[in-house]
C-alpha cells in the first residue's frame, strides 16, 4: 500500500466508526476512555467532554495522547483498525461557526450536550492534532501489517503476523 492508499483507507474507515479509544496518562498510570469523535479534512479529531473527567484532567497536565478507532470484529473475520498518536487540548470559545463545532455537529446533529458548549461549567470540545496515523490491515494478501501514514517505506516497524 502506498501513502495515498493508506490515507484513503483511513479516511474511508473514519466514516464508519463513531467511537474512539483515547489513551491518556498521569504519574505513569495509563487511562483509556471511549468517546464519540468527529474529524475534519486535516484529520484532526474532536470530541466533547466535561472538564472534570479523568481524561480531561490528564490532558491538562500531559497533552500527549494515543488511541485507536476500531469496529468490533468476529472470529475469523478480516480485521482493520486505525491507531493514532498526537497532542490533545481543550478548545476555548467555540461558537457554532467554529470548524470543530461544525465537524461535531455534522456528525452528531442531535447531540444534547452540543447546545451546552461554552456554558459556565458545561462541556468543552477537545481536539487531537494527530502526529502519526497507523493502519492495521489484514485485508491485503500476506501477513497483516501496520502501515504508518507518511512513512516512505510505508510499513511501520511493527509488522504483525
Secondary structure, 3 states (H helix, E strand, C coil): CCHHHHHHHHHHHHCCCCEEEEEEEECCEEEEEEEECEECCCCCEEEEECCCCHHHHHHHHCCEEEEEEECCCCCCCCCEEEEEEEEEEEECCCCCCCHHHHHHHHHCCCCHHHHHCCCCCCCEEEEEEEEEEEEEECCCCCCCEEEECCCCCCCCCCCCC
